[in-house]
Amino acid sequence: MLEQRRSRTSERAHATDPVERILAKAVAHAAAGRFQKARSNLQRVLEAAPYHAGAHHELGVLASRSDGPDSAIPHFVAALRAEPEYPRHWLALAVTLLVLNRLGEARALMEQFRSRGLADDAARAVLKEFADHAFARGQERYNAGDLSTAETLADLVIGLDETHANATHLAGAVAAGKGRHQQAFDLFSIAIYREPDNAAYFSSLGALLITMGDHTGAISALEKAVSLDPDLAIAHSNLAGVYQRITQHSAAVTHARRAIALDPGLSNAHNNLGCSLKSLGHLREAIASFTQALAADPGHITAHSNRLFAKLYAEGISHADYAADARSFGARFADPLRRRRPFLNDRDPDRPLRIGFVSGDLCTHAVARFIEPLLRHLDQTQFKARAYMTQAAEDAVSARLRQWFDGWHNIAGLDDDEAADLIEADAIDILVDLSGHSAGHRLLVFARKPAPVQVSYLGHPATTGLSAMDYRLTDSGLDLRDQPKSLHTETVWWLPGVSATYELPEGAPPARPRPPFEENGFITFGVMNRFEKIGDGALQAWATILRALPDARLFMVVADVETPEIRAQVEARLSEAGLPIERVRLHPRTTTGYYALYHEFDIALDSFPYNGGTTSCDTLSMGVPLIALRGGHAVARVGSSLLATVGLDELAVETPEEYVACAVALARDPDRLRTLRAGLRERVFASPLMDHARFAREMGEAFRSMWKLWIASAHTA
């Protein structure tokens, strides 16, 4: 080896002047874009000096540009062997290995370089430049959704320079994306320790804390981010998101608009603005914001789902329009993902079935109150239930629900392919979606068809738009049997009775024994539904009721109404509809003392075009009669369906005029009102709405029938 190295040195020495002149010409030709001439000159150099490091290096650069990085490797290797003391040769080879995704080799090469103990400025510059290259490539892979490669690259950089704050931050972002939230928190904290004035790091920490359910911590981190950089659009957007979650809508709108002003193309900001506008009842504006989010990012699945939900709330948008948009969601995002392969599930029609439930609401949420009694009464000898929780944050309700499941997986940290693989590995026979297009949904797991039978249930009162979803469970009180088939991609499955049973939470106070009017001397109507569910038609109907009853009052619960700006907006909308503001009592939404609010009014008024759901169940259970308008599709038929279920069909009407007349007549008949209120809770408890055992049997029969239909179809396929 020494002899060969001496001969190379001798070779260079004998030909130094002409070789270096030819090399200089080659470099000049390359700089001017005359690549063929450059290549010819470099070949001449190597003919004279086969081990010339500079010529090999330049040929490597040319080869990489013209033929791809693979072809450059031999030349960079030759340059490094000829002049290992020259740091730039190490860098050229290592960066090329990075580009080729030969990350293990690149890491080993740079560790070898570092182990040589070179401590001069050139060596340090090479290590830094390589780390910057590796980080940039890691960030690129992260942005492309390739979390595994991004993680490897971040680890590579940290292995070479543990003080590299950007790589530490990237590693935290990858950990967050993979659901390793504590690790992500630790890494973001280290990055902040390294660079305490980096606003982006605080913004990432805030976004993580939102996911972890720590809204107070998220606000603190995000406010710190905007104090460090008032023009950081993503931090303002994330602040809009967290304020929306805690129903501080005024702050949410302010930060969303600020984010959009700073970065009009930031799709998440448009989406977050849409969510807040929807919550404030500005549905047309919300739909426009979601559409703007999709214009900025056509792949923004959440914005499309949010637009679908907003269309269900909005007046003047037909159910056919909604269904067409849902189908476009399925065609764009879901249908291309469908896996087409035979299932290996045992096709015995009578064996115990494995039922998987996918939801982000297996926690303190209305969905849990409906699903828990079903699980408790489902025949454990015939059905084994397994939970797939899609939200990272779990709580005491989650812990209580676990006992009713044969297995529990939190899939928040799994991507859709990984989650689908898990469900298929669990050999789930029937997979039930409890979210639809609501927050935290994993419809793209269902799009992959990991189970033979897939069912949409409870969380979404309309079609999902997915061709991979086999059934939508409902009942004839909610959905019309003669509705056009074009309104669903699923087959509609009607249960013989109700499609859900309800349970009043433990600790709810008793119904008020005497109606409020007995003490007040006037009738109080109450609305407990979210403001976004209330259409202008409903407000106008309520105004007509109050005009007919000059002494009556209206009690409404509105989120963030204690904020002057929101109160002004709400009052302006109510006034425009003709409601006398001095006779309307606006109360902020609350969880503390929520059930006591039902003691404040005599008669409840259901919202339309989007009826109350859980709220209406609570209303009736708290002994308050409900006036409802029967609409044409599920979201507008919940109230009338509930009233029929508890034997109060007389309070469900067909037109707004009848709605007004029914409310006025009841208010003017105190004896009838007393009679209706007396024993109403007991009536609800004795109704099919709370016959959990019967409902569980009917659900079990539906699951069994679906299973047998799949077996029959599989045999004929």
C-alpha positions in Angstrom: 0.0 0.0 0.0 2.9 2.4 0.8 4.6 1.6 -2.5 1.4 2.4 -4.4 0.9 5.6 -2.5 4.5 6.6 -3.3 4.0 5.9 -7.0 0.9 8.1 -7.1 2.8 10.9 -5.4 5.6 10.5 -7.8 3.1 10.4 -10.7 1.6 13.7 -9.6 5.0 15.2 -9.1 6.2 14.4 -12.7 3.1 15.8 -14.3 2.1 18.6 -11.9 2.2 21.6 -14.3 0.5 20.2 -17.4 -2.0 18.1 -15.3 -3.0 21.0 -13.2 -3.4 23.2 -16.2 -5.7 20.7 -17.9 -7.6 20.3 -14.6 -8.0 24.1 -14.4 -9.4 24.1 -18.0 -11.8 21.3 -17.1 -13.1 23.3 -14.1 -13.5 26.4 -16.2 -15.4 24.4 -18.9 -17.7 22.9 -16.2 -18.4 26.3 -14.7 -19.4 27.6 -18.2 -21.7 24.7 -18.8 -19.4 23.0 -21.4 -19.7 19.7 -19.7 -18.5 17.5 -22.6 -15.3 19.5 -22.9 -14.9 19.4 -19.1 -15.3 15.6 -19.1 -12.7 15.2 -22.0 -10.2 17.3 -20.1 -10.7 15.3 -16.9 -10.2 12.1 -18.8 -6.9 13.4 -20.1 -5.9 14.2 -16.5 -6.7 10.6 -15.4 -4.8 9.2 -18.4 -1.7 11.1 -17.1 -2.4 10.6 -13.4 -4.9 7.7 -12.8 -5.2 8.5 -9.1 -5.6 12.2 -9.3 -8.0 13.1 -6.5 -9.1 16.4 -7.9 -9.9 14.9 -11.3 -11.9 12.1 -9.7 -13.8 14.6 -7.6 -14.7 16.8 -10.5 -15.7 13.8 -12.6 -17.9 12.7 -9.7 -19.6 16.1 -9.7 -20.2 15.9 -13.5 -21.4 12.3 -13.4 -23.8 13.1 -10.6 -25.3 15.9 -12.7 -25.5 14.0 -15.9 -26.0 10.3 -15.0 -27.2 10.4 -11.4 -25.6 10.1 -8.0 -25.0 6.3 -8.4 -22.4 7.0 -11.2 -20.6 9.5 -9.0 -19.8 7.1 -6.2 -16.7 5.4 -7.8 -15.1 8.7 -8.5 -15.8 10.2 -5.0 -14.4 6.9 -3.5 -11.3 7.2 -5.7 -10.8 10.9 -4.7 -11.1 10.0 -1.0 -8.6 7.1 -1.2 -6.1 9.3 -3.0 -6.4 12.3 -0.6 -8.1 11.2 2.7 -6.6 14.2 4.4 -8.8 16.5 2.3 -12.2 16.9 4.2 -14.2 17.9 1.1 -13.7 14.4 -0.4 -15.4 12.9 2.7 -18.2 15.4 2.4 -18.8 14.7 -1.3 -19.1 11.0 -0.8 -21.2 11.2 2.4 -23.7 13.7 0.8 -24.0 11.5 -2.3 -24.8 8.5 0.0 -27.4 10.6 1.7 -29.0 11.4 -1.7 -29.1 7.6 -2.5 -30.7 7.0 0.9 -27.7 4.8 1.9 -28.0 6.3 5.3 -26.1 3.7 7.3 -23.1 4.0 5.0 -23.2 7.8 5.2 -23.3 7.7 9.0 -20.5 5.2 9.2 -18.4 7.3 6.8 -18.8 10.5 8.8 -18.2 8.8 12.1 -14.9 7.5 10.6 -14.1 11.0 9.5 -14.8 12.4 13.0 -12.7 9.6 14.6 -9.6 10.8 12.7 -9.4 13.6 15.2 -9.2 16.4 12.7 -9.9 19.6 14.7 -9.1 22.3 12.2 -11.7 24.7 10.8 -12.0 22.8 7.5 -12.9 19.6 9.3 -15.4 21.3 11.6 -17.0 23.0 8.6 -17.4 19.7 6.8 -19.1 18.1 9.8 -21.4 21.1 10.0 -22.2 21.1 6.3 -22.9 17.4 6.3 -25.2 17.8 9.3 -27.0 20.6 7.6 -27.4 18.5 4.4 -28.7 15.5 6.5 -31.1 17.8 8.4 -32.4 19.4 5.3 -33.1 16.0 3.7 -34.7 14.8 7.0 -37.0 17.9 6.9 -37.8 17.2 3.3 -38.7 13.6 4.1 -40.8 14.7 7.1 -42.7 17.2 4.9 -43.4 14.3 2.4 -44.8 12.2 5.2 -41.9 9.7 5.3 -41.5 9.8 9.1 -39.3 6.7 9.3 -36.6 8.1 7.0 -36.9 11.5 8.6 -36.3 9.9 12.0 -33.2 8.1 10.8 -31.8 11.3 9.4 -32.5 13.3 12.6 -30.8 10.6 14.6 -27.9 10.7 12.3 -27.4 14.4 12.8 -27.8 14.2 16.5 -25.3 11.3 16.6 -22.8 13.6 15.0 -23.8 16.8 16.9 -26.0 16.3 20.0 -26.3 20.1 20.3 -28.1 20.4 16.9 -31.3 22.0 18.0 -33.1 21.8 14.6 -32.4 18.1 14.4 -33.7 17.6 17.9 -36.8 19.6 17.0 -37.3 17.4 13.9 -36.9 14.2 16.0 -39.6 15.6 18.3 -41.9 16.3 15.3 -41.4 12.7 14.1 -42.1 11.3 17.6 -45.3 13.4 17.7 -46.3 12.1 14.3 -45.8 8.5 15.5 -47.8 9.1 18.7 -44.9 9.0 21.1 -46.1 12.1 22.8 -43.9 12.0 25.9 -40.8 11.5 23.8 -41.9 14.4 21.6 -42.4 16.6 24.6 -39.0 15.8 25.9 -37.3 16.5 22.5 -39.1 19.8 22.0 -38.1 20.8 25.5 -34.5 20.0 24.8 -34.7 22.0 21.5 -36.1 24.9 23.4 -33.4 24.6 26.0 -30.8 24.8 23.2 -32.5 27.8 21.5 -34.9 29.5 24.0 -35.7 32.3 21.6 -36.9 30.0 18.7 -40.6 30.7 18.2 -41.1 27.7 15.9 -40.1 25.3 18.7 -42.7 26.8 21.1 -45.3 26.6 18.3 -44.5 22.9 17.9 -44.7 22.3 21.6 -48.1 24.0 21.7 -49.4 21.9 18.9 -48.3 18.7 20.7 -50.0 19.8 23.9 -53.2 20.3 22.0 -53.0 16.7 20.9 -52.2 15.7 24.5 -55.3 17.5 25.7 -53.4 20.1 27.8 -55.1 23.2 26.5 -53.7 25.5 29.2 -50.2 24.4 28.4 -50.8 24.7 24.7 -52.0 28.3 25.0 -49.0 29.2 27.2 -46.5 27.7 24.7 -48.3 29.3 21.7 -48.6 32.7 23.3 -44.8 32.5 24.0 -44.3 31.7 20.3 -46.2 34.7 19.1 -44.4 36.9 21.7 -41.1 35.8 20.2 -42.3 36.1 16.6 -45.6 38.1 16.2 -45.6 37.2 12.5 -45.4 33.4 13.0 -48.6 32.4 11.1 -48.6 28.7 12.2 -48.6 29.7 15.9 -51.6 32.0 15.3 -53.3 29.2 13.5 -52.7 26.7 16.3 -53.9 29.3 18.8 -57.1 29.5 16.8 -57.4 25.8 17.0 -56.9 25.5 20.8 -59.2 28.5 21.6 -61.9 26.9 19.4 -61.6 23.7 21.5 -62.2 25.6 24.7 -65.1 27.6 23.1 -63.3 30.9 23.2 -64.5 31.7 19.8 -63.7 35.4 19.7 -60.0 34.7 20.4 -60.1 31.8 17.9 -61.4 34.0 15.1 -58.9 36.8 15.9 -55.9 34.4 15.7 -57.2 32.6 12.6 -57.7 35.9 10.7 -54.2 37.0 11.8 -52.7 33.8 10.5 -54.4 34.2 7.2 -53.3 37.8 6.9 -49.7 36.6 7.4 -49.9 33.6 5.2 -53.0 33.5 2.9 -52.0 30.0 1.7 -52.0 28.4 5.2 -54.8 25.9 4.8 -55.0 25.1 8.5 -55.7 28.7 9.3 -58.7 28.7 6.9 -59.9 25.4 8.4 -59.6 26.8 12.0 -61.4 29.9 11.0 -64.2 27.8 9.5 -64.6 25.8 12.7 -65.0 29.0 14.8 -67.4 30.6 12.3 -69.5 27.4 12.3 -69.6 27.4 16.1 -70.8 31.0 16.0 -73.6 30.1 13.6 -72.0 31.7 10.5 -72.4 28.6 8.4 -72.2 30.1 4.9 -69.0 31.9 5.9 -67.7 28.7 7.5 -68.3 26.7 4.4 -66.4 29.3 2.4 -63.5 29.1 4.8 -63.4 25.3 4.4 -63.5 25.6 0.7 -60.6 28.1 0.9 -58.6 25.6 2.9 -59.2 23.1 0.2 -58.1 25.5 -2.5 -54.9 26.1 -0.6 -54.4 22.4 0.0 -56.6 20.0 -2.0 -55.5 17.1 0.2 -56.8 18.7 3.4 -59.0 15.8 4.5 -60.1 17.5 7.7 -61.3 20.6 5.9 -63.4 18.5 3.5 -64.9 16.6 6.4 -65.6 19.9 8.3 -67.3 21.3 5.2 -69.5 18.3 5.0 -70.6 18.7 8.6 -71.2 22.4 8.0 -73.5 21.6 5.1 -75.6 19.4 7.3 -76.1 22.4 9.7 -76.8 25.0 7.0 -80.2 26.1 5.8 -80.8 26.1 2.1 -78.3 23.4 1.3 -80.1 20.3 0.1 -79.3 16.8 1.4 -78.5 15.9 -2.3 -75.8 18.6 -2.3 -74.3 17.2 0.9 -74.4 13.7 -0.6 -72.7 14.7 -3.8 -69.9 16.4 -1.8 -69.6 13.3 0.4 -69.2 11.2 -2.7 -66.5 13.6 -4.0 -64.7 13.0 -0.6 -64.9 9.3 -1.1 -63.7 9.5 -4.8 -60.8 11.8 -4.0 -59.5 10.5 -0.7 -60.9 7.0 0.1 -61.7 4.9 -3.0 -58.1 4.8 -4.4 -56.9 3.2 -1.1 -59.2 0.2 -1.1 -57.4 -3.1 -0.7 -58.8 -5.9 -2.8 -57.8 -9.3 -1.5 -59.6 -12.3 0.1 -60.3 -12.2 3.8 -59.1 -15.1 5.9 -61.9 -14.8 8.5 -63.6 -18.0 9.5 -66.8 -18.1 7.6 -68.8 -20.0 10.2 -72.2 -18.1 10.2 -72.9 -18.9 13.9 -69.5 -18.5 15.6 -68.8 -15.6 18.0 -68.0 -12.5 16.0 -65.3 -10.0 16.6 -66.7 -6.5 16.4 -64.3 -3.5 16.2 -65.3 0.0 17.2 -63.3 2.9 15.9 -63.7 6.3 17.5 -62.0 9.3 19.0 -64.9 9.7 21.4 -64.3 6.8 23.8 -63.9 9.3 26.6 -65.9 12.1 28.1 -68.1 12.7 25.1 -71.8 12.2 24.2 -70.9 9.1 22.1 -69.7 7.3 25.1 -73.1 7.8 26.8 -74.8 5.9 24.0 -72.2 3.2 23.3 -71.6 2.2 26.9 -75.1 0.7 27.6 -74.9 -1.2 24.3 -71.5 -2.7 25.2 -72.8 -3.5 28.7 -75.7 -5.5 27.3 -74.2 -7.0 24.2 -74.1 -10.8 24.4 -70.5 -11.6 25.4 -70.8 -15.2 24.3 -71.7 -14.1 20.7 -69.8 -10.9 20.3 -66.3 -9.9 21.3 -65.9 -6.1 21.2 -62.5 -4.5 20.5 -61.8 -0.7 20.8 -59.6 1.3 18.5 -59.3 4.7 20.1 -58.2 7.4 17.7 -57.4 10.2 20.1 -54.2 10.2 22.2 -55.7 11.7 25.3 -57.8 9.3 27.4 -59.6 9.9 30.6 -61.6 8.3 33.4 -64.5 7.5 31.0 -62.0 5.8 28.8 -60.8 3.7 31.8 -64.4 2.8 32.6 -65.2 1.8 29.0 -62.2 -0.5 28.8 -64.0 -3.1 31.0 -66.6 -3.7 28.3 -64.0 -4.4 25.5 -62.2 -7.7 24.9 -59.2 -5.6 23.7 -58.3 -1.9 23.6 -55.8 -0.2 21.2 -55.0 3.5 21.0 -54.2 4.0 17.3 -53.6 7.7 17.5 -49.9 7.1 16.8 -50.4 4.7 13.9 -50.8 5.9 10.3 -53.8 4.6 8.4 -51.9 1.7 6.8 -50.6 0.6 10.2 -54.0 0.9 11.8 -55.6 -1.1 9.0 -52.9 -3.8 9.3 -53.6 -4.0 13.1 -57.3 -4.4 12.6 -56.8 -7.1 9.9 -54.3 -8.9 12.2 -57.0 -8.9 14.9 -59.3 -10.7 12.5 -62.1 -8.2 13.0 -65.3 -9.5 11.3 -67.4 -6.3 11.6 -65.7 -2.9 11.9 -68.0 -0.1 13.2 -67.2 3.6 12.7 -68.6 5.9 15.5 -67.3 9.2 14.1 -68.2 9.7 10.5 -66.8 13.0 9.5 -66.5 14.4 13.0 -63.3 15.3 14.8 -60.7 12.6 15.1 -62.2 10.3 12.5 -60.2 7.7 10.7 -62.3 7.1 7.7 -59.2 6.4 5.6 -58.6 3.3 7.7 -62.1 2.1 6.6 -61.2 3.1 3.1 -58.5 0.4 3.1 -61.3 -2.2 4.0 -59.5 -4.0 6.8 -62.6 -6.0 7.8 -65.1 -7.9 5.7 -68.1 -5.9 6.9 -67.9 -2.2 7.7 -70.6 -0.1 9.3 -71.2 3.6 9.9 -73.1 4.2 13.1 -74.1 6.9 15.7 -71.5 9.6 15.1 -72.6 10.9 11.7 -76.3 11.3 10.6 -75.6 10.9 6.8 -73.5 9.1 4.3 -69.8 9.0 4.7 -69.3 8.9 0.9 -67.0 5.8 1.1 -67.7 2.9 -1.2 -65.8 0.7 1.3 -68.4 1.4 4.0 -71.0 -1.4 3.6 -73.9 -0.2 5.8 -75.2 2.8 7.7 -77.3 1.9 10.7 -80.4 3.9 11.4 -84.1 3.6 12.1 -87.3 4.6 10.4 -87.9 7.5 12.8 -84.6 9.1 11.7 -84.5 8.2 8.0 -87.3 7.9 5.4 -87.5 4.5 3.9 -88.3 5.9 0.4 -85.3 8.3 0.3 -83.4 8.2 -3.0 -80.5 5.6 -3.0 -78.2 8.3 -4.4 -78.1 9.9 -0.9 -75.9 7.0 0.4 -72.9 5.1 -0.8 -73.7 2.6 2.0 -76.7 0.3 2.1 -79.1 1.7 4.7 -79.8 -0.8 7.5 -83.0 0.0 9.5 -83.2 -1.4 13.0 -86.7 -2.5 14.0 -86.8 -0.1 17.0 -84.6 2.8 18.0 -81.1 3.1 16.6 -79.6 4.1 20.0 -80.4 4.1 23.6 -79.5 6.7 26.1 -78.3 6.9 29.7 -78.6 9.8 32.1 -75.3 10.2 33.9 -74.9 9.4 37.5 -75.1 12.4 39.7 -77.6 14.3 37.5 -80.1 16.2 39.8 -83.7 15.2 40.0 -86.3 16.9 37.7 -87.7 20.1 39.1 -90.9 19.2 41.0 -92.7 22.5 40.2 -92.4 24.2 36.8 -90.6 27.6 36.9 -93.7 29.5 35.8 -95.3 28.7 39.1 -92.8 31.0 40.8 -91.9 33.3 38.0 -95.4 34.2 36.9 -94.5 33.8 33.2 -93.5 31.0 30.9 -89.8 30.5 30.0 -88.8 28.7 26.9 -85.4 27.1 26.8 -82.8 26.3 24.1 -79.8 24.2 25.2 -78.6 23.3 21.7 -75.3 24.7 20.3 -75.7 28.0 18.5 -74.5 26.5 15.2 -77.6 24.3 15.0 -80.0 27.2 15.1 -81.1 28.4 11.7 -82.7 31.8 11.0 -86.0 30.0 10.5 -85.9 28.7 14.1 -85.0 32.2 15.4 -88.0 33.7 13.5 -90.3 31.0 14.9 -89.2 31.8 18.4 -89.7 35.5 17.8 -93.3 34.7 16.7 -93.8 32.7 19.8 -92.7 35.6 22.0 -94.9 38.0 20.1 -97.9 35.8 20.8 -96.9 35.6 24.5 -95.9 39.1 25.6 -94.9 37.9 29.1 -92.8 34.9 28.0 -89.1 34.7 28.1 -86.4 32.8 26.2 -83.4 31.2 27.9 -80.5 30.3 25.6 -77.1 28.8 26.2 -74.4 30.2 23.9 -70.7 29.5 24.0 -68.4 32.4 24.8 -71.3 34.8 25.1 -69.7 36.5 28.1 -67.2 38.0 25.6 -68.6 41.4 24.6 -67.8 40.9 20.9 -69.6 37.5 20.8 -72.5 38.8 22.8 -72.9 41.7 20.3 -72.8 39.4 17.3 -75.4 37.0 18.9 -77.7 39.8 20.0 -77.5 41.4 16.5 -78.5 38.1 14.9 -81.4 37.6 17.4 -82.6 41.2 16.9 -82.5 40.8 13.1 -84.8 37.7 13.5 -87.3 39.8 15.5 -86.5 38.5 19.0 -86.8 41.1 21.8 -83.4 41.1 23.4 -84.7 42.4 26.7 -86.7 39.1 27.0 -83.8 36.8 26.1 -81.5 35.5 28.7 -78.1 34.4 27.3 -76.1 32.0 29.4 -72.6 30.7 28.7 -72.2 27.1 27.9 -70.9 25.2 30.9 -70.1 21.7 32.1 -70.3 22.6 35.8 -73.9 22.8 36.8 -75.1 21.9 33.3 -78.1 19.8 34.4 -79.2 22.5 36.9 -79.8 24.8 33.9 -82.8 22.6 32.9 -84.5 23.9 36.0 -84.5 27.4 34.5 -87.3 26.9 31.9 -90.7 25.4 31.4 -90.7 24.3 27.8 -87.8 23.4 25.5 -87.6 24.5 21.9 -85.7 22.2 19.5 -83.4 23.8 17.0 -83.8 23.3 13.3 -82.7 22.5 10.6 -80.3 20.6 12.8 -82.0 19.1 15.8 -80.6 18.4 19.2 -79.4 14.9 19.9 -77.9 14.2 23.3 -79.3 17.6 24.5 -82.8 16.5 23.7 -82.4 13.3 25.6 -81.1 15.3 28.5 -84.0 17.7 28.2 -86.7 15.0 28.4 -84.9 13.2 31.2 -84.8 16.4 33.2 -88.6 16.6 33.0 -88.9 19.3 30.4 -91.3 18.8 27.4 -89.8 19.6 23.9 -91.4 21.1 20.8 -89.8 19.7 17.6 -90.2 20.3 13.9 -90.0 17.1 11.8 -87.7 17.5 8.8 -86.9 15.5 5.8 -83.6 13.7 6.8 -81.9 12.4 9.8 -80.4 15.6 11.3 -83.8 17.2 11.1 -85.8 14.3 12.5 -84.0 13.5 15.8 -86.4 15.5 17.9 -89.6 14.1 16.4 -88.1 10.6 16.6 -87.3 11.0 20.3 -90.8 12.4 21.1 -92.4 9.4 19.3 -90.1 7.0 21.3 -91.3 8.4 24.6 -94.9 8.7 23.6 -95.1 12.5 23.1 -95.6 12.5 19.3 -98.2 15.3 19.8 -95.2 17.7 20.4 -93.7 16.9 17.0 -95.1 19.0 14.1 -94.7 19.3 10.3 -94.4 23.0 9.6 -92.9 26.1 11.3 -96.4 27.5 11.7 -97.5 24.3 13.6 -94.3 24.6 15.6 -95.3 28.1 16.8 -98.9 27.1 17.4 -97.9 24.0 19.4 -95.5 26.0 21.7 -98.1 28.8 22.2 -100.9 26.4 23.0 -98.8 24.5 25.6 -97.7 27.7 27.2 -101.3 28.9 27.5 -102.5 25.7 29.1 -100.8 25.5 32.5 -102.7 22.4 33.6 -101.5 20.4 30.5 -98.0 21.7 31.0 -98.0 20.5 34.6 -99.3 17.1 33.5 -96.7 16.7 30.8 -93.9 17.6 33.2 -95.1 15.4 36.0 -93.5 12.0 35.6 -91.8 12.8 32.3 -88.5 11.5 33.6 -90.1 8.2 34.6 -91.8 8.1 31.2 -88.4 8.4 29.5 -86.9 5.7 31.7 -89.7 3.3 30.9 -89.5 4.0 27.1 -87.5 2.1 24.4 -85.0 5.0 24.6 -83.6 3.3 27.8 -84.4 -0.3 27.0 -80.8 -1.3 26.7 -81.2 -5.0 26.7 -83.7 -5.0 23.9 -81.6 -2.6 21.8 -78.5 -4.8 22.4 -80.4 -7.8 21.1 -81.5 -6.0 18.0 -78.0 -4.7 17.3 -76.6 -8.3 17.8 -79.2 -9.6 15.3 -78.2 -6.9 12.8 -74.5 -7.8 13.2 -75.3 -11.5 12.8 -77.5 -10.8 9.7 -74.8 -8.6 8.1 -72.2 -11.4 8.7 -74.4 -14.0 7.1 -75.0 -11.8 4.1 -71.3 -11.3 3.7 -70.7 -15.1 3.8 -73.4 -15.5 1.1 -72.0 -12.8 -1.1 -68.4 -14.2 -0.7 -69.6 -17.6 -1.8 -71.2 -16.2 -5.0 -68.4 -13.8 -5.8 
